[in-house]
Amino acid sequence: MKLIEAFKLALQSLWGNKLRSILTLIGVVMGVASVIMVITLVNGANKYVSTKLSGYGADVFTVTRMPSVIFTAEEYLNYQKRKIIRIEDYQAVKDACTECSEVGALLSKSTNVVANGHSSNNTSVRGYTWTMLSLNNIDIAIGRGFTPADEDHATKNVIVGYDIVDNLLGDGDPIGKEIRVDGIPYTIVGVGDRQGKTLGQSQDNWVAVPITTYQQIYGYNDSVDIYARTNGNAQEMERAEDSVRVMMRTRRHNAPGAPDDFDLETNDTFLDIWKQISSLFAWVVLGLASIALVVGGVVIMNIMLVSVTERTREIGVRKALGAKQRDVLMQFLIESASLALVGGAIGVLGGIAVGKLITIVVGFPTAVPLWAIFLGLVLAGAVGIFFGVYPASKAARLDPVVALRAEM
């Protein structure tokens, strides 16, 4: 039997039992859609995180009191016992790290901002050294950034994100306008470029003031995050990290052999943590999706067994007319594989659609790799062939005489 003819007969059989075919597809559609959706979401999130972190540059590392990701309450309580990192530590790193081309410090908290009778909630107010805009990969869209003079004189100048401009200031040039942060008046000197949303949360709802101004207003007992950029190559990066680690251990009186009571992190640290979390999430959901695929495969096998029983006489006629076992086997395998592939195609489209819907509704980033589409179709086809082997072999082994007598 020619392959094209086998495909034609298989599709005619599926089309002749539309309702049964649709019900059979549900398991495969759900399984493949789940696989595609998870791959789409995880791939999109990985690309977003990689892009954001690479924006800081592979040559940037941070020194913080606590790591960026904490997995247990016990770890959090232990980290809380650490001494805070002070502005003097930043000054020491800035003065002594010869391998560092740029060093900055950051403090932050959430507060309310008021302007023109309007207010914003949960706005991030950041205390920046004048170098932090560059280290945080924020370009100035309007106006200017901070200067050493802003930091030295603790000026009441402020740089704002676009949410402040759009929601509080309205039309017109924002430069020179006044806003109040925790009741303190500031003059806008710059507006950062738009950062967009992450997981539905705006990245433009922030204001930045000189770090000296921040400390005058909010006190000196918040731990400072130190950012440092090296000259670019891996050797310089390693030397800079070692130099800063030794300096911080000395200043914090860490005993020889004792672990650091601070965290030194690079972009690779963040990426490794993120990949561990996303991989765990992906494997859990893919495990659940595989159950749906198995269920869909079992349904296909049962439906194909019913089809073999219903078409016993048809099989007998074909064998009587010269069809060989391999022809009957191929016909039913192609039929089960075609059924699964149709379900796989619908599942691929459904998974992509759900992923894009999530992006629209909550802002979760998505990206559809081409290999994921092929993977979904291959999985579906494999399920159809694997679970179609038994019904197909049963049909192929039918005795034509017995088959012709089955339905007269």
Secondary structure, 3 states (H helix, E strand, C coil): CCHHHHHHHHHHHHHHCHHHHHHHHHHHHHHHHHHHHHHHHHHHHHHHHHHHHHHHCCCEEEEECCCCCCCCHHHHHHHHCCCCCCHHHHHHHHHHCCCEEEEEEEEEEEEEEEECCEEEEEEEEEEECCCHHHHCCCCEEEECCCCHHHHHHCCCEEEECHHHHHHHHCCCCCCCCEEEECCEEEEEEEEECCCCEECCEECCCEEEEEHHHHHHHHCCCCCCEEEEEECCCHHHHHHHHHHHHHHHHHHCCCCCCCCCCCEEEEHHHHHHHHHHHHHHHHHHHHHHHHHHHHHHHHHHHHHHHHHHHHCHHHHHHHHHCCCCHHHHHHHHHHHHHHHHHHHHHHHHHHHHHHHHHHHHHHCCCCCCCHHHHHHHHHHHHHHHHHHHHHHHHHHHCCCHHHHHHCCC
